[in-house]
Amino acid sequence: MIDGVVVKKIVKHSDDRGFFAELVRDDDHILERFGQASWSMSYPGVIKAFHYHEKQDDLWFFPSGHAQVVLYDLRKGSSTKGETNVFYMGENNPILLLIPKGVAHGYRVLGPNPATIIYFTTESYNRENPDEKRIPWNDKEIGFNWETANR
């Protein structure tokens, strides 16, 4: 796994009324600090990739829908530089995924329904000087094939 990436399995406590689940707690020691929480939805088939940050870590959670999440380590000096990780996240696999600064990340919505993402960052978004570095979804260096391989 890419150095610094953390995966936390989410535990659902269910009863006849529904369910409750804790996403992130201060005693999980996942985020160095808390900056912002955000919520987004993407339609089926949408690819949102790639970008990375120089200052902030991201913590992603998909409470509904399904997503193929791709990470690529860009960090100079990292023992996992150039490594790619793929995670399948969503309502059937409720996990938290910590994405360290310097690791490019993106996702593709899978299935017939939209996917919702809730994400936490260690820094608040700065409109005047955004910590968002963009890389095309089909970047040759990353070389990720976003198509589903039917078997």
Secondary structure, 3 states (H helix, E strand, C coil): CCCCCEEEECCCEEECCEEECCCCCHHHCCCCCCCEEEEEEECCCCEEEEEECCCCCEEEEEEECEEEEEEEECCCCCCCCCCEEEEEEECCECEEEEECCCEEEEEEEECCCCEEEEEEECCCCCCCCCCCEECCCCCCCCCCCCCCCCC
